[in-house]
């Protein structure tokens, strides 16, 4: 278990470092950035769905069967993700935005991001407890969906009144909650028998919600063109194929 724990720690530190990617928004043209993010989002949709249906779900079903409790835990993962989104969009403020008065929506975004990254850490830790290849696949899926999210979070903090340096710093600090999540997942596994039978289906529900409720609607918001739609489909399939190729590790 020590080897798996070290892999998990490295993975969550990589995921935390992704939070610093917001700095690229300072140098990229906004039109180019929007195009890049669009295809990153579609690629991460494929990676998340691929991880769910190629790695996580088959592993937990093979170990525990597909009984009612698995379905309940998947649904719980979806519901917790829904509640997290409601927390992020909880409040707004009518006072002008300044560095001395950052808007509450930016602060709530940090709280929501802290919880979200903590759950990512739980999921990554639990995945490594299944096997190292499953952990690697899940880490890749998390990193891919974190990149567009962290760019967006950086923009929200800037819009909310934080300076660029403070926005980057706070984004990174909240991202470190993934480390706490990974540690707790290993503690749960060592103390509570059968905790993986909850954590993995919970991860499945979380990933399904992110892909289906957060990312795919973003793709549908963009102006329609046949070429763009085809490219989105191609990058979704590429994301799935990356997860399929990772089966070779197993």
PyMOL commands that set and color helices and strands:
alter all, ss='L'
color gray80, all
select helices_A, chain A and resi 2-26+30-64+68-88+104-130+132-159+164-175+177-191+196-221+226-249
alter helices_A, ss='H'
color red, helices_A
deselect
rebuild
show_as cartoon
